[in-house]
């Protein structure tokens, strides 16, 4: 950066700058001490890939919830380890993670579609429509 007009009445340079000072960018200036690298903005294609990734995560979460409901409707009661095994065999389009399964189970418990057994907290119980509490 180069200061174009920063001189007092006696010709001396003043500091700090005044509102009347004007500045001009020196595009040819190069510093040997410090370099600043500006990254390029995300290309439209990269932005779309990030958006698709978010959409894929959302679809996978729905698939996980549907798989849990499918298994629980058939079994009515299921221990966590058996449920994980069933979900792994049911979902073939991707490898479900433990975190995704936990999130799906928590979501379904919050909606009162399934609940944990009172005697065994590792066991899930399916709640048919007539026992849903809204």
C-alpha positions in Angstrom: 0.0 0.0 0.0 1.3 3.5 -0.8 0.1 6.6 1.0 -0.7 9.2 -1.7 -1.4 12.3 0.4 -0.3 12.2 4.0 1.7 15.3 4.7 1.2 18.1 7.2 1.6 21.8 6.3 5.3 21.6 7.0 5.8 18.6 4.6 6.4 16.0 7.3 4.5 12.7 7.3 1.8 12.4 10.0 0.7 9.4 12.0 -2.0 8.3 12.8 -3.8 8.8 9.5 -6.4 11.5 9.0 -9.8 11.2 7.4 -8.5 13.4 4.5 -5.7 11.0 3.7 -6.0 8.9 0.5 -4.6 5.5 -0.2 -3.7 3.7 -3.4 -2.9 0.0 -3.7 0.5 -0.8 -5.2 0.0 -4.0 -7.1 3.7 -4.4 -7.9 4.8 -4.3 -4.3 6.5 -7.6 -3.1 7.7 -8.2 0.5 10.6 -10.6 1.1 9.5 -10.9 4.8 5.9 -11.8 4.6 3.7 -13.4 1.9 0.0 -13.5 1.9 -1.7 -16.2 -0.1 -5.4 -15.7 -0.9 -7.3 -18.8 -1.6 -9.7 -18.9 -4.6 -13.4 -19.0 -3.8 -15.2 -22.3 -4.0 -16.1 -23.3 -7.5 -19.7 -23.9 -8.2 -19.1 -27.6 -8.7 -17.4 -28.0 -5.3 -20.2 -26.1 -3.7 -22.7 -28.4 -5.3 -20.7 -31.5 -4.1 -20.9 -30.1 -0.5 -24.7 -29.7 -0.9 -25.1 -33.2 -2.3 -23.1 -34.5 0.6 -25.6 -32.9 3.0 -28.5 -34.3 1.0 -26.9 -37.7 1.1 -26.5 -37.6 4.8 -30.2 -36.6 5.2 -31.3 -39.5 2.9 -29.1 -42.0 4.8 -30.6 -40.9 8.1 -34.1 -41.5 6.7 -33.0 -45.0 5.5 -31.6 -45.8 8.9 -34.8 -44.8 10.7 -36.9 -46.8 8.2 -34.6 -49.8 8.7 -35.0 -49.6 12.4 -38.7 -49.4 12.2 -38.8 -52.3 9.7 -36.9 -54.5 12.1 -38.8 -53.4 15.2 -42.2 -53.9 13.6 -41.2 -57.5 12.8 -39.6 -58.3 16.2 -41.5 -56.1 18.6 -38.6 -56.4 21.0 -34.9 -56.4 20.2 -31.6 -56.2 22.1 -29.2 -53.5 20.8 -26.5 -55.9 19.5 -29.1 -57.9 17.5 -30.6 -54.7 16.2 -27.2 -53.5 14.9 -26.7 -56.9 13.2 -30.1 -56.7 11.5 -29.6 -53.1 10.4 -26.2 -54.0 8.9 -27.8 -56.8 6.9 -30.8 -54.7 5.9 -29.0 -51.6 4.7 -26.9 -52.6 1.8 -26.4 -49.3 -0.1 -23.9 -47.9 2.5 -22.1 -49.0 5.7 -24.1 -47.6 8.6 -22.0 -46.0 11.3 -22.6 -46.5 15.0 -23.2 -42.7 15.3 -25.9 -42.7 12.6 -27.6 -45.7 14.2 -27.5 -44.0 17.6 -29.0 -40.8 16.1 -31.7 -42.8 14.4 -32.6 -44.6 17.6 -32.7 -41.4 19.6 -34.9 -39.7 17.0 -37.4 -42.7 17.0 -37.4 -42.7 20.9 -38.1 -39.0 20.9 -41.0 -39.6 18.6 -42.3 -42.4 20.8 -42.1 -45.0 18.0 -39.8 -47.2 20.1 -38.7 -47.1 23.8 -36.1 -48.7 26.0 -37.2 -51.6 28.2 -37.5 -50.7 31.9 -35.7 -53.9 33.1 -33.0 -54.0 30.4 -31.8 -50.7 29.0 -30.1 -52.4 26.1 -33.4 -53.7 24.8 -35.7 -51.7 22.6 -39.5 -52.2 22.5 -41.7 -51.2 19.5 -44.6 -49.0 20.5 -47.6 -49.7 18.2 -49.8 -46.8 17.1 -52.4 -47.3 19.9 -49.8 -46.7 22.6 -48.2 -43.7 21.1 -48.3 -40.7 23.3 -48.7 -37.4 21.4 
